[in-house]
Amino acid sequence: MRLIIATALTAIALASAPARAGGPATGVVELFTSQGCSSCPPADATLSKVIDQGGFVALAWHVDYWDYLGWRDTFSSPAATARQADYAAHIGDGSYTPEFVVNGTKGSSNSGVIASSSLPVSVSVSGGEAHVGAGQGTANVYLVNFEQSATVPIARGENAGHSITYRHIVTSMKSLGEWDGAALTLPASSGNCAIIVQRPGQGEILGAANC
């Protein structure tokens, strides 16, 4: 996978054709963010551009370690903080907000992400089932549910007085099973969700699809 870090949000250009609903995504963009972080709104806007461009699974994880500064993020969760900590252990360089992680590798902080990539394992969702193609190695298959969009008026903390719109806010993530390199089909849900195939130890993401 090739990553180029851009210096302006207007420079975003995702070199991929929009994926059809339920079809394979060309990459996974995860943003670790917080309503209490004054540096995060530009990154939230970047994620929104990624979503509008299409072709990617794009997810916002709201961490909870900013909550002590006077405003509790309405979407924050220990699970988001734990996922970021696992990436920090796997990739290095600690945890911070905002932070993008693309395809399970380090992305950028508050600059735009230009990503040109393809995932080696085909994933699609249809009829309430996730279809994972054949490939090499082993991985875990996850179902990620998210809230499509929400606008939050922030009353306290670093973003006090602002109303900010957040998109693809992760609400849950659960394992559907293990993949051993052979094609398989697993039960999945529909609606606002995504399927992610990721190496053990929260490693490289091999395949993904929006539901």
Buried (B, 14 or more C-beta within 10 A) or exposed (E): BEBEBBEEBEEBBBEBEEBEEBBBBBBBBBBBBBBBBBBBBEBBBBBBBBBEBBBBBBBBBBBBBBBEBEBBBEBBBEBBBBBBBBBBEBBEEEBBBBBBBBBBBBBBEBBBBBBBBEBBBBBBBBEEEBBBBEBEBEBBBBBBBBBEEEEBEBEEBBBEEBEBEBBBBBBEBEEBEEBEBEEBEBEBEEEBBBBBBBBEEBBBBBBBBBB
